Amino acid sequence: MQAIPCALADIARSPAALDALRIIVDRVHVVKTAVYLLCTQWLTEKKLTPETENELVQLFKNAFYVLNAPSKIHSEQQKELKALCVVTMSTNGLSSKWVKQEARTFALTAATMETGKINAEPTVMLINKELTLSTEDLILLLPDRIFSDMKTSRREIVDFLKRFAKPKPKKIKLRVKLAEARKIYQDAHNLIWNLVFDFYVHPFNTGKEFQSNIKTDGENCFLVFKKKNKLCS
Protein backbone atom coordinates (compact mmCIF):
# COMPACT_ATOMS: atom_id res chain seq x y z
CA MET A 1 0.00 0.00 0.00
CA GLN A 2 1.15 3.54 -0.72
CA ALA A 3 -0.45 6.82 0.38
CA ILE A 4 0.21 9.52 -2.22
CA PRO A 5 -0.33 13.18 -1.26
CA CYS A 6 -1.76 15.59 -3.81
CA ALA A 7 -3.82 18.75 -4.12
CA LEU A 8 -7.54 18.11 -4.42
CA ALA A 9 -7.79 20.73 -7.19
CA ASP A 10 -5.31 18.75 -9.32
CA ILE A 11 -7.42 15.59 -9.43
CA ALA A 12 -11.01 16.89 -9.28
CA ARG A 13 -12.82 16.25 -12.56
CA SER A 14 -14.54 19.67 -12.51
CA PRO A 15 -14.91 22.86 -10.44
CA ALA A 16 -18.35 21.60 -9.34
CA ALA A 17 -16.81 18.34 -8.07
CA LEU A 18 -14.11 20.25 -6.19
CA ASP A 19 -16.71 22.51 -4.57
CA ALA A 20 -18.80 19.49 -3.60
CA LEU A 21 -15.86 17.80 -1.88
CA ARG A 22 -14.96 20.98 0.00
CA ILE A 23 -18.58 21.40 1.15
CA ILE A 24 -18.58 17.80 2.41
CA VAL A 25 -15.41 18.45 4.43
CA ASP A 26 -16.85 21.65 5.94
CA ARG A 27 -20.14 19.98 6.84
CA VAL A 28 -18.51 16.98 8.48
CA HIS A 29 -16.18 19.28 10.42
CA VAL A 30 -19.17 21.19 11.83
CA VAL A 31 -20.83 17.96 12.96
CA LYS A 32 -17.61 16.61 14.46
CA THR A 33 -16.95 19.85 16.34
CA ALA A 34 -20.51 19.88 17.71
CA VAL A 35 -20.14 16.31 18.96
CA TYR A 36 -16.83 17.13 20.67
CA LEU A 37 -18.37 20.19 22.32
CA LEU A 38 -21.38 18.23 23.56
CA CYS A 39 -19.14 15.47 24.94
CA THR A 40 -16.93 18.02 26.68
CA GLN A 41 -19.98 19.78 28.15
CA TRP A 42 -21.36 16.49 29.48
CA LEU A 43 -18.01 15.59 31.05
CA THR A 44 -17.84 19.02 32.69
CA GLU A 45 -21.47 19.06 33.90
CA LYS A 46 -21.31 15.54 35.28
CA LYS A 47 -17.95 16.21 36.95
CA LEU A 48 -16.84 12.64 36.40
CA THR A 49 -14.22 10.88 34.36
CA PRO A 50 -14.93 7.80 32.24
CA GLU A 51 -12.66 4.98 33.32
CA THR A 52 -12.13 3.26 29.97
CA GLU A 53 -11.65 4.10 26.31
CA ASN A 54 -14.83 2.17 25.50
CA GLU A 55 -16.85 4.49 27.76
CA LEU A 56 -15.52 7.50 25.82
CA VAL A 57 -16.34 5.79 22.52
CA GLN A 58 -19.91 5.21 23.70
CA LEU A 59 -20.18 8.83 24.87
CA PHE A 60 -19.20 10.07 21.40
CA LYS A 61 -21.71 7.74 19.71
CA ASN A 62 -24.51 8.86 22.04
CA ALA A 63 -23.70 12.54 21.47
CA PHE A 64 -23.69 12.03 17.70
CA TYR A 65 -27.16 10.50 17.59
CA VAL A 66 -28.62 12.93 20.14
CA LEU A 67 -27.48 15.88 17.99
CA ASN A 68 -29.78 14.62 15.28
CA ALA A 69 -32.71 14.78 17.75
CA PRO A 70 -33.87 11.14 17.48
CA SER A 71 -37.45 10.49 18.51
CA LYS A 72 -36.37 7.62 20.75
CA ILE A 73 -33.80 7.92 23.54
CA HIS A 74 -32.42 4.57 24.65
CA SER A 75 -30.10 5.29 27.57
CA GLU A 76 -29.75 7.52 30.60
CA GLN A 77 -26.65 9.12 29.12
CA GLN A 78 -28.55 10.02 25.94
CA LYS A 79 -31.24 11.67 28.08
CA GLU A 80 -28.59 13.74 29.84
CA LEU A 81 -26.92 14.70 26.56
CA LYS A 82 -30.20 15.70 24.99
CA ALA A 83 -30.93 17.97 27.97
CA LEU A 84 -27.67 19.80 27.25
CA CYS A 85 -28.41 20.37 23.55
CA VAL A 86 -29.36 23.86 22.45
CA VAL A 87 -29.33 23.05 18.73
CA THR A 88 -29.96 20.09 16.49
CA MET A 89 -28.43 19.35 13.12
CA SER A 90 -28.77 16.86 10.31
CA THR A 91 -26.28 14.01 10.40
CA ASN A 92 -27.76 12.34 7.33
CA GLY A 93 -25.10 10.76 5.15
CA LEU A 94 -22.63 10.07 7.95
CA SER A 95 -22.37 6.31 8.17
CA SER A 96 -22.02 4.17 11.31
CA LYS A 97 -18.51 3.35 10.07
CA TRP A 98 -17.64 7.06 10.23
CA VAL A 99 -19.14 7.39 13.72
CA LYS A 100 -17.15 4.41 15.01
CA GLN A 101 -13.91 5.73 13.51
CA GLU A 102 -14.37 9.25 14.91
CA ALA A 103 -15.44 7.87 18.29
CA ARG A 104 -12.10 6.07 18.55
CA THR A 105 -10.28 9.27 17.59
CA PHE A 106 -12.21 11.17 20.27
CA ALA A 107 -11.28 8.59 22.89
CA LEU A 108 -7.59 8.87 21.99
CA THR A 109 -7.79 12.68 22.04
CA ALA A 110 -9.31 12.64 25.50
CA ALA A 111 -6.63 10.33 26.87
CA THR A 112 -3.46 11.81 28.35
CA MET A 113 -0.71 9.88 26.66
CA GLU A 114 1.90 10.44 29.40
CA THR A 115 -0.18 9.09 32.27
CA GLY A 116 -2.72 6.92 30.49
CA LYS A 117 -5.48 8.76 32.38
CA ILE A 118 -8.57 10.31 30.82
CA ASN A 119 -8.76 14.07 30.47
CA ALA A 120 -12.26 15.16 31.55
CA GLU A 121 -12.24 18.12 29.15
CA PRO A 122 -10.79 17.10 25.76
CA THR A 123 -9.98 20.28 23.88
CA VAL A 124 -11.85 21.03 20.68
CA MET A 125 -8.74 22.86 19.46
CA LEU A 126 -7.37 19.45 18.47
CA ILE A 127 -10.16 18.87 15.95
CA ASN A 128 -8.84 19.18 12.42
CA LYS A 129 -10.87 19.25 9.23
CA GLU A 130 -9.35 16.09 7.78
CA LEU A 131 -11.78 13.27 7.19
CA THR A 132 -11.63 9.82 5.72
CA LEU A 133 -14.11 9.34 2.90
CA SER A 134 -15.13 5.88 1.64
CA THR A 135 -17.16 5.03 -1.44
CA GLU A 136 -20.30 4.61 0.66
CA ASP A 137 -19.77 7.97 2.37
CA LEU A 138 -19.22 9.64 -0.99
CA ILE A 139 -22.53 8.35 -2.36
CA LEU A 140 -24.44 9.55 0.71
CA LEU A 141 -22.83 12.98 0.98
CA LEU A 142 -22.53 14.18 -2.63
CA PRO A 143 -25.13 16.75 -3.74
CA ASP A 144 -27.75 15.69 -6.27
CA ARG A 145 -26.33 18.01 -8.95
CA ILE A 146 -23.13 15.94 -9.20
CA PHE A 147 -25.18 12.85 -10.08
CA SER A 148 -27.31 14.75 -12.57
CA ASP A 149 -24.20 16.25 -14.20
CA MET A 150 -23.00 12.67 -14.82
CA LYS A 151 -26.44 11.65 -16.18
CA THR A 152 -27.25 9.38 -13.24
CA SER A 153 -28.90 9.51 -9.80
CA ARG A 154 -28.02 8.58 -6.23
CA ARG A 155 -30.51 5.71 -6.34
CA GLU A 156 -28.94 4.28 -9.50
CA ILE A 157 -25.46 4.48 -7.96
CA VAL A 158 -26.60 2.76 -4.75
CA ASP A 159 -28.25 -0.03 -6.77
CA PHE A 160 -25.14 -0.35 -8.92
CA LEU A 161 -22.86 -0.76 -5.90
CA LYS A 162 -25.11 -3.43 -4.35
CA ARG A 163 -24.34 -5.69 -7.30
CA PHE A 164 -20.65 -5.80 -6.45
CA ALA A 165 -20.06 -7.13 -2.95
CA LYS A 166 -16.53 -7.25 -1.57
CA PRO A 167 -15.13 -10.73 -2.32
CA LYS A 168 -14.53 -12.99 0.67
CA PRO A 169 -11.38 -15.14 0.45
CA LYS A 170 -12.98 -17.98 2.43
CA LYS A 171 -15.67 -18.37 -0.21
CA ILE A 172 -13.32 -18.13 -3.22
CA LYS A 173 -10.70 -20.88 -3.01
CA LEU A 174 -8.85 -20.31 -6.28
CA ARG A 175 -6.33 -17.47 -6.21
CA VAL A 176 -7.04 -16.44 -9.81
CA LYS A 177 -10.80 -16.31 -9.21
CA LEU A 178 -10.30 -14.24 -6.06
CA ALA A 179 -8.07 -11.77 -7.90
CA GLU A 180 -10.65 -11.44 -10.69
CA ALA A 181 -13.45 -10.84 -8.16
CA ARG A 182 -11.39 -8.19 -6.40
CA LYS A 183 -10.69 -6.41 -9.67
CA ILE A 184 -14.40 -6.35 -10.57
CA TYR A 185 -15.18 -4.98 -7.09
CA GLN A 186 -12.48 -2.30 -7.39
CA ASP A 187 -13.52 -1.28 -10.91
CA ALA A 188 -17.10 -0.77 -9.70
CA HIS A 189 -15.93 1.53 -6.91
CA ASN A 190 -13.64 3.44 -9.28
CA LEU A 191 -16.60 4.16 -11.55
CA ILE A 192 -18.26 5.87 -8.61
CA TRP A 193 -15.16 7.87 -7.69
CA ASN A 194 -15.07 8.96 -11.31
CA LEU A 195 -18.02 11.21 -10.37
CA VAL A 196 -15.52 13.53 -8.69
CA PHE A 197 -12.02 12.50 -9.82
CA ASP A 198 -10.29 12.55 -13.20
CA PHE A 199 -8.71 9.12 -13.55
CA TYR A 200 -6.61 10.26 -16.53
CA VAL A 201 -4.34 12.50 -14.44
CA HIS A 202 -1.46 11.73 -12.07
CA PRO A 203 -1.39 9.76 -9.79
CA PHE A 204 -4.35 7.72 -11.08
CA ASN A 205 -2.57 6.95 -14.37
CA THR A 206 0.62 5.52 -12.86
CA GLY A 207 -0.41 1.86 -13.17
CA LYS A 208 -1.40 1.41 -9.52
CA GLU A 209 -4.81 0.49 -8.12
CA PHE A 210 -6.77 3.17 -6.27
CA GLN A 211 -8.21 1.79 -3.01
CA SER A 212 -11.50 3.72 -3.03
CA ASN A 213 -10.99 5.96 -0.02
CA ILE A 214 -9.25 9.24 0.69
CA LYS A 215 -8.16 11.47 3.56
CA THR A 216 -8.74 15.13 2.84
CA ASP A 217 -9.10 18.52 4.49
CA GLY A 218 -10.76 20.07 1.44
CA GLU A 219 -7.51 21.34 -0.03
CA ASN A 220 -5.01 18.49 0.10
CA CYS A 221 -5.60 14.77 0.24
CA PHE A 222 -3.96 11.39 0.54
CA LEU A 223 -4.90 8.72 -2.00
CA VAL A 224 -4.19 5.09 -1.12
CA PHE A 225 -2.87 2.82 -3.88
CA LYS A 226 -1.48 -0.67 -4.22
CA LYS A 227 0.26 -2.46 -7.04
CA LYS A 228 -2.10 -4.01 -9.55
CA ASN A 229 -2.48 -7.76 -9.33
CA LYS A 230 -0.63 -9.32 -12.24
CA LEU A 231 -3.21 -12.10 -12.42
CA CYS A 232 -5.79 -9.57 -13.61
CA SER A 233 -3.63 -7.24 -15.67
C-alpha positions as CSV (number, residue, x, y, z in Angstrom):
1,M,0.0,0.0,0.0
2,Q,1.1,3.5,-0.7
3,A,-0.4,6.8,0.4
4,I,0.2,9.5,-2.2
5,P,-0.3,13.2,-1.3
6,C,-1.8,15.6,-3.8
7,A,-3.8,18.8,-4.1
8,L,-7.5,18.1,-4.4
9,A,-7.8,20.7,-7.2
10,D,-5.3,18.8,-9.3
11,I,-7.4,15.6,-9.4
12,A,-11.0,16.9,-9.3
13,R,-12.8,16.2,-12.6
14,S,-14.5,19.7,-12.5
15,P,-14.9,22.9,-10.4
16,A,-18.3,21.6,-9.3
17,A,-16.8,18.3,-8.1
18,L,-14.1,20.2,-6.2
19,D,-16.7,22.5,-4.6
20,A,-18.8,19.5,-3.6
21,L,-15.9,17.8,-1.9
22,R,-15.0,21.0,0.0
23,I,-18.6,21.4,1.2
24,I,-18.6,17.8,2.4
25,V,-15.4,18.5,4.4
26,D,-16.9,21.7,5.9
27,R,-20.1,20.0,6.8
28,V,-18.5,17.0,8.5
29,H,-16.2,19.3,10.4
30,V,-19.2,21.2,11.8
31,V,-20.8,18.0,13.0
32,K,-17.6,16.6,14.5
33,T,-16.9,19.9,16.3
34,A,-20.5,19.9,17.7
35,V,-20.1,16.3,19.0
36,Y,-16.8,17.1,20.7
37,L,-18.4,20.2,22.3
38,L,-21.4,18.2,23.6
39,C,-19.1,15.5,24.9
40,T,-16.9,18.0,26.7
41,Q,-20.0,19.8,28.1
42,W,-21.4,16.5,29.5
43,L,-18.0,15.6,31.0
44,T,-17.8,19.0,32.7
45,E,-21.5,19.1,33.9
46,K,-21.3,15.5,35.3
47,K,-17.9,16.2,37.0
48,L,-16.8,12.6,36.4
49,T,-14.2,10.9,34.4
50,P,-14.9,7.8,32.2
51,E,-12.7,5.0,33.3
52,T,-12.1,3.3,30.0
53,E,-11.7,4.1,26.3
54,N,-14.8,2.2,25.5
55,E,-16.8,4.5,27.8
56,L,-15.5,7.5,25.8
57,V,-16.3,5.8,22.5
58,Q,-19.9,5.2,23.7
59,L,-20.2,8.8,24.9
60,F,-19.2,10.1,21.4
61,K,-21.7,7.7,19.7
62,N,-24.5,8.9,22.0
63,A,-23.7,12.5,21.5
64,F,-23.7,12.0,17.7
65,Y,-27.2,10.5,17.6
66,V,-28.6,12.9,20.1
67,L,-27.5,15.9,18.0
68,N,-29.8,14.6,15.3
69,A,-32.7,14.8,17.8
70,P,-33.9,11.1,17.5
71,S,-37.4,10.5,18.5
72,K,-36.4,7.6,20.7
73,I,-33.8,7.9,23.5
74,H,-32.4,4.6,24.6
75,S,-30.1,5.3,27.6
76,E,-29.8,7.5,30.6
77,Q,-26.7,9.1,29.1
78,Q,-28.6,10.0,25.9
79,K,-31.2,11.7,28.1
80,E,-28.6,13.7,29.8
81,L,-26.9,14.7,26.6
82,K,-30.2,15.7,25.0
83,A,-30.9,18.0,28.0
84,L,-27.7,19.8,27.3
85,C,-28.4,20.4,23.5
86,V,-29.4,23.9,22.5
87,V,-29.3,23.1,18.7
88,T,-30.0,20.1,16.5
89,M,-28.4,19.3,13.1
90,S,-28.8,16.9,10.3
91,T,-26.3,14.0,10.4
92,N,-27.8,12.3,7.3
93,G,-25.1,10.8,5.1
94,L,-22.6,10.1,7.9
95,S,-22.4,6.3,8.2
96,S,-22.0,4.2,11.3
97,K,-18.5,3.4,10.1
98,W,-17.6,7.1,10.2
99,V,-19.1,7.4,13.7
100,K,-17.1,4.4,15.0
101,Q,-13.9,5.7,13.5
102,E,-14.4,9.2,14.9
103,A,-15.4,7.9,18.3
104,R,-12.1,6.1,18.6
105,T,-10.3,9.3,17.6
106,F,-12.2,11.2,20.3
107,A,-11.3,8.6,22.9
108,L,-7.6,8.9,22.0
109,T,-7.8,12.7,22.0
110,A,-9.3,12.6,25.5
111,A,-6.6,10.3,26.9
112,T,-3.5,11.8,28.4
113,M,-0.7,9.9,26.7
114,E,1.9,10.4,29.4
115,T,-0.2,9.1,32.3
116,G,-2.7,6.9,30.5
117,K,-5.5,8.8,32.4
118,I,-8.6,10.3,30.8
119,N,-8.8,14.1,30.5
120,A,-12.3,15.2,31.6
121,E,-12.2,18.1,29.2
122,P,-10.8,17.1,25.8
123,T,-10.0,20.3,23.9
124,V,-11.9,21.0,20.7
125,M,-8.7,22.9,19.5
126,L,-7.4,19.5,18.5
127,I,-10.2,18.9,16.0
128,N,-8.8,19.2,12.4
129,K,-10.9,19.2,9.2
130,E,-9.3,16.1,7.8
131,L,-11.8,13.3,7.2
132,T,-11.6,9.8,5.7
133,L,-14.1,9.3,2.9
134,S,-15.1,5.9,1.6
135,T,-17.2,5.0,-1.4
136,E,-20.3,4.6,0.7
137,D,-19.8,8.0,2.4
138,L,-19.2,9.6,-1.0
139,I,-22.5,8.3,-2.4
140,L,-24.4,9.6,0.7
141,L,-22.8,13.0,1.0
142,L,-22.5,14.2,-2.6
143,P,-25.1,16.8,-3.7
144,D,-27.7,15.7,-6.3
145,R,-26.3,18.0,-8.9
146,I,-23.1,15.9,-9.2
147,F,-25.2,12.9,-10.1
148,S,-27.3,14.8,-12.6
149,D,-24.2,16.2,-14.2
150,M,-23.0,12.7,-14.8
151,K,-26.4,11.7,-16.2
152,T,-27.3,9.4,-13.2
153,S,-28.9,9.5,-9.8
154,R,-28.0,8.6,-6.2
155,R,-30.5,5.7,-6.3
156,E,-28.9,4.3,-9.5
157,I,-25.5,4.5,-8.0
158,V,-26.6,2.8,-4.7
159,D,-28.2,0.0,-6.8
160,F,-25.1,-0.4,-8.9
161,L,-22.9,-0.8,-5.9
162,K,-25.1,-3.4,-4.3
163,R,-24.3,-5.7,-7.3
164,F,-20.6,-5.8,-6.4
165,A,-20.1,-7.1,-2.9
166,K,-16.5,-7.3,-1.6
167,P,-15.1,-10.7,-2.3
168,K,-14.5,-13.0,0.7
169,P,-11.4,-15.1,0.4
170,K,-13.0,-18.0,2.4
171,K,-15.7,-18.4,-0.2
172,I,-13.3,-18.1,-3.2
173,K,-10.7,-20.9,-3.0
174,L,-8.8,-20.3,-6.3
175,R,-6.3,-17.5,-6.2
176,V,-7.0,-16.4,-9.8
177,K,-10.8,-16.3,-9.2
178,L,-10.3,-14.2,-6.1
179,A,-8.1,-11.8,-7.9
180,E,-10.6,-11.4,-10.7
181,A,-13.5,-10.8,-8.2
182,R,-11.4,-8.2,-6.4
183,K,-10.7,-6.4,-9.7
184,I,-14.4,-6.3,-10.6
185,Y,-15.2,-5.0,-7.1
186,Q,-12.5,-2.3,-7.4
187,D,-13.5,-1.3,-10.9
188,A,-17.1,-0.8,-9.7
189,H,-15.9,1.5,-6.9
190,N,-13.6,3.4,-9.3
191,L,-16.6,4.2,-11.6
192,I,-18.3,5.9,-8.6
193,W,-15.2,7.9,-7.7
194,N,-15.1,9.0,-11.3
195,L,-18.0,11.2,-10.4
196,V,-15.5,13.5,-8.7
197,F,-12.0,12.5,-9.8
198,D,-10.3,12.5,-13.2
199,F,-8.7,9.1,-13.6
200,Y,-6.6,10.3,-16.5
201,V,-4.3,12.5,-14.4
202,H,-1.5,11.7,-12.1
203,P,-1.4,9.8,-9.8
204,F,-4.4,7.7,-11.1
205,N,-2.6,6.9,-14.4
206,T,0.6,5.5,-12.9
207,G,-0.4,1.9,-13.2
208,K,-1.4,1.4,-9.5
209,E,-4.8,0.5,-8.1
210,F,-6.8,3.2,-6.3
211,Q,-8.2,1.8,-3.0
212,S,-11.5,3.7,-3.0
213,N,-11.0,6.0,0.0
214,I,-9.2,9.2,0.7
215,K,-8.2,11.5,3.6
216,T,-8.7,15.1,2.8
217,D,-9.1,18.5,4.5
218,G,-10.8,20.1,1.4
219,E,-7.5,21.3,0.0
220,N,-5.0,18.5,0.1
221,C,-5.6,14.8,0.2
222,F,-4.0,11.4,0.5
223,L,-4.9,8.7,-2.0
224,V,-4.2,5.1,-1.1
225,F,-2.9,2.8,-3.9
226,K,-1.5,-0.7,-4.2
227,K,0.3,-2.5,-7.0
228,K,-2.1,-4.0,-9.6
229,N,-2.5,-7.8,-9.3
230,K,-0.6,-9.3,-12.2
231,L,-3.2,-12.1,-12.4
232,C,-5.8,-9.6,-13.6
233,S,-3.6,-7.2,-15.7
